[in-house]
Amino acid sequence: MEDLSPDLPSGVVETTLLNGRVVLLQPAKGYRIGMDGALLAAAAAGVLAEDRVRPTRVLELGCGVGGVMLSLYRRCPQVVATGIERESQSFELLQENIKRNDPAARHTAINGDVGKGFKSFGLERFDMVICNPPYFDDPNLLRAPHELKRPAWIADDGLGAWTEFAQSAVKDGGEILFVHRADRLFDLLSGLSGRCGSFITRPIQPYADQPAKRVIVRAKRLGKAPLKLLPPLILHDEGDRKHTPEVEAILRGEAILGW
């Protein structure tokens, strides 16, 4: 991700993803799309690669400035994405980023709170729901984040609000993808198990000899297949490279994360 530093409003920077295929306005301070979001987009592209022809309506919960949904669109042009974002600054940047990356105006930005539930939005259900939710429910469990990053770190309504929304928002047979902390895997699977099954979990490890810190979970509404645990994705090797070749290819937009 590269900062371009043009003449922009105070507190906003321009960055690129996927080797310049996505151009994003993001806050100079506060939450910005990182590795978790990049892997979520690549994992969703891996699901959609299984059916490249059919147009796919995708909903992203808590989409921030739109980095994940727009990266997915660049990888999979059949996608028609809707992003829900609560915070006003992020929502304004989301609207602008959609204009910059989607001249045909295929995608939709909604200013709303996931905690209010899917029915409150009056939307039709989607083919896929993707989410990189806030990773903490209790602010007392961690050092207080910067105030501008708090909404991205703290789930005011708990993880259950996000899993319930996702299950309500996806069609029967549709797919849900979450990226979350590895130590919340049980909570994530429990929260999605009310109406979902066919779980597939991919651990994300910093190094080959270290425990996973993140997981990507794929679920199918009304799915019945047994749970599958995939081999881990390793982020860093022991050499001089910042990332493993596989991860570098994902970040450049040259590879997807398959299932």
C-alpha angles and dihedrals in degrees: 000000000000130000110223098187102208124162099292137154115283113279095021129103132186117232137172135224133193093026093307098316090116121044115196136187107214136171114270087221125031132040118346129178112274141166096308093056093045091053092046091055091047091049092050089050087053090057093047091049086071088068111022098169108054115085108245128208109211127189121200118198118214091002098174110198092346103261096138099044093044092047089051090050092052090052095042113030092188090071121109105192135199120192127198117203128170104192114087099219093049091046093054090051090045091057092050093046092053089053091050097047101031111045090169090061094230095147132071134216120205123191103214148119121255088208090071092066134243097275091062091066097058093222131147114246119269136231092233137013120199128187143178096185128190106284100220132057098183118053089200090069095069142031107278110268122227108286091245090055097045097094090054093048105039123058101208092194096038130247090287091070090058097046092046092050092049093051092049093047100052127080122243105280091018125132132248123195126189130177112201146145113299092232089061094056094108092049091048095050091044092050093051097041095083094081104359139075140151088085119191118187128193117190118217113213126190090216133003092253096046131082120259116269096185137033133197112212124197118194135175123216107245090001117158104185119118119265115270126204111202128204112275126262108234114213102192135029127206095254132083096281118105092223138015115267090253093055092044089055091050092051092049090051093245096115140031130214105253131205 
